[in-house]
Amino acid sequence: MEAEETMECLQEFPEHHKMILDRLNEQREQDRFTDITLIVDGHHFKAHKAVLAACSHVLSQIFSML
């Protein structure tokens, strides 16, 4: 996608990124499509590996080895 096309898309859908994150969070809260559980100090956190990998280079590498 060329830079100009990217700018047009962003102008058409300025809140698209927020909508995507909101929907992913809703799915996580409903335990839909979660594929990993993180346990921290005995607390369980359901999550999406794809979201965690996108946010963390380290987690991306760890998930690639699984």
Secondary structure as UniProt FT lines:
FT   HELIX           3..12
FT   TURN            14..15
FT   HELIX           16..29
FT   TURN            30..31
FT   STRAND          36..40
FT   TURN            41..42
FT   STRAND          43..47
FT   HELIX           49..55
FT   HELIX           57..65
//
